[in-house]
Amino acid sequence: MAAAAAGGPGAAAALWSEVNRCGQNGDFARALVVRSLLQISKDDVTALQCKVVCLIQNGSFKEALSVINTHTKVLSSDVIAFEKAYCEYRLNRIENALKTIQSASQQTDKLKELYGQVLYRLERYDDCLAAYRDLIRNSQDEYEEERKTNLSAVVAAQSTWERVMPENLGLREATYELCYNNACALIGQGKLNEAMKKLQKAEGCCVFFYFTFALIFSQDVTEEDIEAELAIIHGQMAYIMQLQGRTEDALQLYNQIIKLKPTDVGLLAVIANNIITINKDQNVFDSKKKVKLTNAEGVEHKLSKKQLQAIEFNKALLAMYTNQAEQCRKLSASLQSQSPEHLLPVLIQAAQLCREKQHTKAIGLLQDFAEQHPANAAEIKLTMAQLKIAQGIPVTKACMILRSIEELQHKPGMVSALVTMYSHEEDIDSAIEVFTQAIQWYQQFQPESPVHLSLIREAANFKLKHGRKKEAISDLEELWKQNPKDVHTLAQLISAYSLADPEKAKVLSKHLPSSDTMSLKVDVDALENSHGATYVRKKAGKLTGDSQQKEQGQGEVKKKKKKKKGKLPKNYDPKVTPDPERWLPMRERSYYRGRKKGKKKDQVGKGTQGSTTAGSSELDASRTASSPPTSPRPGSAAAVSAASNVIPPRHQKPAGAPATKKKQQQKKKKGGKGGW
């Protein structure tokens, strides 16, 4: 074709015809034969424009932008502004694309569409919203639904990232994209149940759309294709479950999406980050694997700045949990340099120092940040107070830090914390001072607030509890003034005045209602039979026979318990005097002489084989049971002689017991512990 190009005008006409045919067929790769036309006329504006468009359609944005920048004299900004800005937008040169659009002399509809996309990527949501509203108002073509979808995406972003209450745009949820964007806006407002219903509707619309598309165009749509399209909807459903505390369900759905291996790296990064937040300091190995998904190429162009920042925060926390101190410090320092006023990087650094037992250094770091950024001083001081308590520093120093937070001094939570801490230190005066300051603030700024009366009542109860009745009088009078029918408060006031001013107490006691006017609906029987009663009255039953006589008499006679007879030894002989030392251990008895170790009575086994040193009668163990004891028994001589052939009950053996049992036990002890 290059040879034909040299042929003249006829060849050029044939090339233009080929370019036109390829363009209409969408075959932009073959349409690049326009390069042959540029060999005939290298500065042909139409040929250059065709080449740029073909390169853009083929995804060669860098080459297309190079052609534009090379021929700036021929391709002016008015001629090819849209193509240049679009190439810069697709190459993620968003600031350059904005400048190119703004420098164009004529703002066409194409440039306005691209301008809205650029503003969205720059997170200038207010300007983006105005641009899309202008487009929808002043244009009528087949792209109206897409513009409305983009408009709802802007509203969702405002609700999620800027916490702006979105206005009702009146957009009909005709597509699943609109349902999804409206659900995201509801999540930003905290309306999680409504958002879940919108996502379920979006899921149904998406499935219906794909089945309808397959029927109309006779194309096969697999279940995998539908699941891939539903992945982003399911990811948002899992996020709602996570916010609702249903972490197990959320984790299961997150893992299902990851198994599908979606091509959207931004979706994978967000899901991996959410799984890491669920794992926290547990299942660290799984979190390390998920971190790799957040480092995929191109993630930074798919997510917003706040999403990327949240991912970096979680990376730093994961490094801290895995004891990678240097990595944690590096990441948190990088985050602090990017956002010097942000609180979280400093808190991560302080937490890492505390893990290293450097509490003093952590408190110093927080103190420096609070002085440099007074706007975040409240959160920093709360953390400092917690660290001081954890460090074991006296509670009063933590109280001083908390009381220095002026914007929180009157808050009920702060008052409760300070009063509890002062009560622990038995500093009742300081606790009362905290109550007084909070009550004075509400008297000055919010006298009608229910918190005001609640604090007064708590202050009065606290003073009465600690015996400060005189100091509680003013609080009780204020409460009674607000509600004169409150008998309980009046009774407390009278009790307090009884110490300070008895006459005043008598005067106030006249306001108490009389006992006749007080209707106390109390069931006495039910009260006596309740579980809390110390005495439960038994229900009266029918009395017959002897029981009637007992009721008429002096009352029921308590039954006497029979004493059980003690057990005696089996061979107990009542005629024999028991051993008076039978309760003492054998070693402590007066007649105990100890064991004869190493001296055997019978030298069995010694000498020549088969010989014995004693007669058979001496080896008969059955005869030794009735033999007299070798040691004298305690008591008188007459008693000993009378009972010389009788063994006391404590030492008697049951009849028929083998005499060799004791020897077997002794052999076991010598052999040590044995097993069966």
Buried (B, 14 or more C-beta within 10 A) or exposed (E): EEEEBEEEEEBBEBBBEBBEEBBEEEEBEEBBBBBBBBEBEEEBBEBBBBBBBBBBBBEBBEBBBBBBEEBEEBBEBEBBBBBBBBBBBBBEBBEBBBEBBEEBEEEEEEBBBBBBBBBBBBBBBEBBBBBBBEBBEEEEEEEEBEBBBBBBBBBBBBBBBEEBEBEEBEBEBEBBBBBBBBBBBBBBBEBBEBBBEBBBBBBEBBBEBBEEEBEEEEEEBEEEEBBBBBBBBBBBBBBBBBEEEBBEBBBEBBEBBBEBEBEBBBBBBBBBBBBBBBBEEEBBEBBEEBBEBBEBEEBBEBBBEEBBBBBBBBBBBBBBBBEBBEBBBEBBBEBBEEEEEBBBBBBBBBBBBBBEEBBEBBBBBBBEBBEEBEEBBBBBBBBBBEBBBEBEBEBEBBBEBBBBBEEBBBBEEBBEBBBEBBBEEEBBEBBBBBBBBBBEBBBEEEEEEEBBBEBBBBBBBBBBEBEBBEBBBBBBBBBBEEEEEBBEBBBBBBBBBBEEBEEBBEEBBEEEEEEEEEEEEEEEEEEEBEEEEEEEEEEEEEEEEEEEEEEEEEEEEEEEEEEEEEEEEEEEBEEBBBBEBEEEEEEEBEEEEEEEEEEEEEEEEEEEEEEBEEEEEEEEEEEEEEEEEEEEBBEEEEEEEEBEEBBBBEEBBEEEEEEEEEEEEEEEEEEEEEEE
